[in-house]
Amino acid sequence: MIMIRWKDNATPVDVRAARDLWIGLSQKVNGFDNFSWLVNTHAGNSYYQHVAILDFTSAQARDEYEQHEDHIRLMELGNNVVEAVSEVDYVVK
């Protein structure tokens, strides 16, 4: 799970580009089972504006995702338009 705060210069086109790269990765990487894109609607805690939930079948699938050229493009985009992220790895039990 990745919580995202965008820089003031981030445009809706930038946000869609990031989301679309994740959607594409979920279709290209074996074991990247699900991608969810959430918008923070909590008025009292609006620091993070979006949440991306990525579900992988294994650590190997996650590693493949992290090395994929589209993930590298996503990180390059993020360097320009993301102010802060908070990442949480979790297991559903």
Stockholm file with secondary structure:
# STOCKHOLM 1.0

chainA/1-93         MIMIRWKDNATPVDVRAARDLWIGLSQKVNGFDNFSWLVNTHAGNSYYQHVAILDFTSAQARDEYEQHEDHIRLMELGNNVVEAVSEVDYVVK
#=GR chainA/1-93 SS CEEEEECTTCCHHHHHHHHHHHHHHHHHSTTEEEEEEEECCCTTCCSSCEEEEEEESSHHHHHHHHHSHHHHHHHHHHHHHEEEEEECCCCCC
#=GC SS_cons        CEEEEECTTCCHHHHHHHHHHHHHHHHHSTTEEEEEEEECCCTTCCSSCEEEEEEESSHHHHHHHHHSHHHHHHHHHHHHHEEEEEECCCCCC
//
